[in-house]
Amino acid sequence: MARVKIRMYATVREVAGASEIDLEAASLAEVVDLLERRYGSPLKEMLKGFPSDPERLVVLVNGRNESGRDARAFKLREGDEISVFPPISGG
């Protein structure tokens, strides 16, 4: 298990009612499971496409986009910083 910081942005932050939390988790998949349990159905609906649908949710680990990867295989390290937000578009 690693102690990690989760930063939530835009509609993810609004649904969770928090912009930042600390969790202990071993993988990105475990982070998603913990967030779903902590914040319930509205956030669970937003997270349901992760990681298979990177168009639905963007997840950065230490500033690097990890959306679309196998979340169960992605192991976290102590102090990792995870950012979660909806896709951004525009021009």
Secondary structure, 3 states (H helix, E strand, C coil): CEEEEEEECHHHHHHHCCCEEEEEECEHHHHHHHHHHHHCHHHHHHHCCCCCCCCCCEEEECCEECCCCCCCCCECCCCCEEEEECCCCCC
